[in-house]
Amino acid sequence: MRAEDEARIEEPWWEPVSIAEAGETLPSARQRPSPIAIFGIVLDNLTLAETLARIDLMVESRRPHYIATANVDFLVQARGDAELRQALLDAHLVLCDGTPLVWASRLLGNPLPERVAGSDLVPQLLSLSAKNGYRLFFLGADPESNAQAVLNVQRRFPGIKIVGQYSPPFKPLSELDHTGIGQRILRATPDILLVAFGCPKAEKWMAMHCDQLEVPVMIGVGATIDFLADRMRRAPPWMRRTGLEWAFRTWQEPRRLCKRYAVDAFHFGWTLAEQWWRLRFVPAWRARPMQDGLETGTNPLCGPVYDAERVGLDLSDVESIDSTGAALLLRLGREARLAGRKLTLSKPSRSVEAALRFLRARDYFEVVD
């Protein structure tokens, strides 16, 4: 290897963060900042360091999880793709991978702390894996990018455990060799699986196979493998901080991205304005303490368990909900589904029902008068 290549590899190409403090102070479910629903997709209220601490806990638990890094395009696609919307709602973490989403959360009254981009998260995750001995599997991208990314990562993180890599032939999700891919992963027994199929294919694939493969952490990584392979360049830090990374990406891939970004910008702006109008946030001094009450079961909003398949939530005295309240309802619905039940909403107001229809979340609940 040339000396200049060695020097470049040894230089940090990301800003390391410490998860020690975040891990020690990671809040409980009761204390954690509330998530927010944007276009019916629930985004977790986490910093990069807190995300790494949470992933650390996921690996230690040995239970299967999958993580989505959602940007504007994810949310726009999910408006018209019910399968993608369901995959994002069932994900164990949905991270805010887009500065426009941070701006939107401020407008909607529940500001997310920062952008947690997959391309920023993955290098930190590789460093954490090298330190803790986690086993990694690289899935997706084209074979050349995948192989080069593995070589680069092994050079940058000596001793890191990469137990497998595979780039399936590029096909629609329905035509993939799901059995063959699953067998490769099961034999390798990774702790972390990086899935570079692109959206919505990666998110749907993870939702389909999360329970069967039993990988502690699966995460959709988009173009990150191409970044690791040095086949694509990241935008300068100032462009990332100011929300202009899309411009740099468009300059690199104009034919692929120009139309997509234009369409996304139109739909995002229009739909965000409509959500702001329909789900206007309530000032803190007027808001009821829904989250603590729902978690502890002491709030009158908590209804009875109707039977083995349904749990009820009485909304008769709720006039309206904002984007944070909608996120809490959707998360309660997910918890009910994981417990094998369906969340039933009793006597929701017209405003609440209209908000759920706008978010395309009405079908996730059973509603009774």
N, C-alpha and C positions, 0 to 999 in steps of 0.2 A: 504494500500500500504506500502511496506517495505521502511525504511528510505533511503536505498541506491538507490532504484528506484526513490524516490522523488528527491534526490540530482542529479541523472543523468538527470532527466527531466528538472530540473531548469538550468542545465548547457547549455550555448549556443552551439549548434552543428553546427553552421555556423558562419561566420564572418559578423556581421551586417554592412550594408552600409547605408549612408545617401543619400536620394534622394532630399533633399531640394535644395542643390546647383545645382544639375543636372536639377531639375524641373524649377528653376528660369532662368537657362541659356540654356535650351533646344533650339537648333537652329531651325530657320525656314527652310522650304523646300529649299530655295535658299542657305542657309548657311550650311546645313547639309552635312557632308562628304559623298561622293558618295558611293553607294553600289558596290559590285563586283559580277560578274557572275562566278561561278565555276561549270563546267560541265553543263552550261545552267540553273542553279538554282541561283537566286539572293539572296545574303546574305546582311542583313542590317549592316551598319557600326555604331554599338552602343556599349557602355559599359553596364555593369550590372545596374549601377545607372540610366543611360539614358533610359534603357529599362523599369525600374520600373516607371520612370516619364512618359514615353509614355503610359504605361498601365493605370496609374492614369488618364491621359487625355481621354483614350478610355472609361473608366468606366463613367467618367463625361459626355461624349458625348451622352451616351445611345444608340448609334448606334452599330449594330453587327460587331464584328471583330473576326478573329481567327489567332492564332500564332503557328508557327512551330519552334521547336528547332532541327535544322538539324545537323547531324553528318556525318561522312564519309559514313556510311552505307546508310543513306538517299540518298546521292548523287549517290552512286553506284546503288542502286535500281532504282532511277529515270531515269537512262540512258536507262533502258529497260522497264519501266512502264510509259506509256503515261498519265494514270489517276493520278498517284502520281505526275508526273512532272507538270501537270496542276494544281493540288491542291496546290503545293508549289509555283507556279508562281502567283496564285490568293490570296495567304495568305497575310494578312495585315502586318505581320512582319515575317521574317525568320531569326532566330538567329543562331549564330555560336556556336554550341555545340560540339566543338572538337578542341583540340590544333593542330592537323595536318591541319585543315582548316585555322587556323591563320598562320601557316607556309606557306601554299600554297598561301595565299593572299599576303604575302611578296614577294614570288617568282614572282607573277603575277603583281606586281607593285602598289597595292593598299592595304596596310597592315590594317587588322582589328585590333582594339585596344586591344581586349582580347576575351577569350572564355566566352560565356554566356550560361552555361550549365543549362538545366532544373532543375537538382537536386540542383543547387546553387540558381536559380531564385525562385523556389517555396517557400522555407522557408522565403525568403525576402518578397514574395508576401503575404504569410500568416500573417506576421508581419504587413504589410501595411493594409491588410484587417481588422485585429483586431483593428488597430488604427482608420481607417476610417469607420468602420461599414459595410464593403462590405459583401454581401451574397455569400456563397460558396456552390458549389455542387461537390461531388466526384463521377465520373463516370468511371467504369471499374475496372481492377485488379480482383483478386478473392475475394469472399465475406469476407473471414477471414481477408485478408490484408486490404481491404477497411474499414471494421468495426474497426480494430485495429488502422489504420491510423487516423481515425476520433477521436477515444478516445485519442490518443497521442497528436493530434493537440489541442484538447479541453483542455487538461491538460497543454500544453506548452503555450497556448495563451488564458487565461481565458477571457470569454466574446465574443470570436470569433463566428460569425454567420454562422454556417453550416446548410443550409436549406434543404439539401438532400444528399443521397448517394445511389448508385445503381450499382450492378455488374451483367450485363446481362449474360446469359449462353454463354459460349465460342463457337462462331459459326463464319463462314465466314461473311463478310460484307453483302453479298446479302441475308443471311438468318436471319439477326437480326430483331427484332421486332421494326422497326423504329418508327412506330406510338406510341407504348406503351412507348418507351424511351422518345420520344418527349413530350408526355403528362405529364410524371413525371417532366420533366424539366420546362415545361410551367407553371405547377401548383406551382412549387417552386420559380419561378422568380429569379434565381440567378444573381448576377453581374459578377461572375467569375465561369467558368465551367472547372474543371480539368479532362481531358480525357486521361485515361490510357488504351488504346486499343493496343498500340504498333504501329510501323510503318510497312506497309503503311495504316493500317486500320484506325487509329485515324485521320490522315490527310485527307483521303478520306471522312470519316464520317463528319468531321467538314466542309469540302467544300460543302458537300451535304446539310447540315442542318443549316448553318450559318444564312442565311437570314430568314428562317422560324422560328427559335427559338428566334432570336433577343436578344441573350445574349451579353452584351457588350464585354466580353472577354472570348473566348474559347481557351484553350491552351493544346497541346499534351504534356504529362508529362512522357511518357515512364515508367521506373521503379521507378519513384520518390515516388509513393504511397507505394511501398515495402520498400523504405528507411524510409519513415515516420512511417511505421508500425514496424520498427526495425526488419524486416525479411531479409533484406540485409544490408551489411555494405558498407559505402563509403570508397574509397581509402584514405590513409593518405594525408594530404595537399601537402606534397612534391611530391607525385606521380601525383597529379592533376596538379600542377604547371609545371611539367616537361613532361607532355603528356604521362604518364605511367598508367593512370587509367585503360586503356584497359587491362593491364597485371593483375591488381588486380581483375577486373571483370572476366577475364578468369580463374584465380585461383579459384574463387568462383563457376563458372559455366562452367567447361571445356568442357563438352559434348555438350552444346548448343552453345558456343561462339568460340571455337577453329577454326572450319571450317569457320565460318562466317568472323572472323577477318582475316584469311589467304586469303580468296577470296577477301575481301574488300581491303586488303593491295596491292595485285597484281593489281587489276583493278584501284585503286586510283593512284598508282605510275605511271602506264603506261599512263593513261588518262591525268594526270596532266602534264607529260612531253610533251604529244602531244598538250595540250592546250597552254603550254608555247611557243612551237614552232609556232603554228598557229596564236596565238593572242599575239604576243610579245608586251609588253607594250611600250608606247612612253614616253620618258623623258619629265618632266614637261615643260622644256624650248622649246620643239618642239610641244607640244600639243595645239590644238585649244580649246578655252573656250566653249566647247559644252554645258555644263550643264546650265550655266546662260542663254545662248542664247536660248536653247530649252525651258526653263521655261518662259522667258519673251516674246518669240515670235519675237525677233529682229534678230536672226541669220539666214542667208540665208538657213540653213538646214531646217528651218521650212517651210513646204509647206502649200498650201491652204486646206480648208475643201472642199472636192470634192462634197459631198452631205450629206444627213442626216445619212448615214450609214458608210461613210469612211472619214478619215482625212489623208492627205498626208504628207510625209516627203521626201524632195529632197536630195538624197545622191550622186548626180552626181559628186561632187567634193571631195568625201571622198574616199581615196585610201584604207584604212584599218581601222579596229577597234581593240581595245584591250579589256581586260576583263571588264574594267570599262565602256567603251563605249557600250559593249554588254548589260551590266546590265541596263544602261540608256534606251536603245532601248526596252528592255523587260519590264521595268517599264512603259514606255510610252505606250506600247502595252496594259498593264493591265489597265492603266487609260482610254484608248480609249474603251476597252471592258466594263468597269464599266459605261461609258457614252453611251453605246449601239452602239458603232462604231467599226470599224476595222482599224488598222493603216496600211496605204499603203506606202511601201518604193519605191521611184521612182529612177530608174537608179542606183541601187547599183553596185559597182565594183565586179569583180569575187572574189576578196579577201574577201569582206564583205559577199557575198553569201556563200562562202566556210566556213567562220567562223560561220555563222548562222546554216549551215548544221551540222558542227561538234558539236555545242552546242545543236543540235536537236531542234532548235527554228525556223527553216525556215517556218514551217506550221503555226506559230502564226501571220505571216504577209502576206498581199497580196503584191506581187512584180510586178511592171510594168516597162517596158523598156522606 
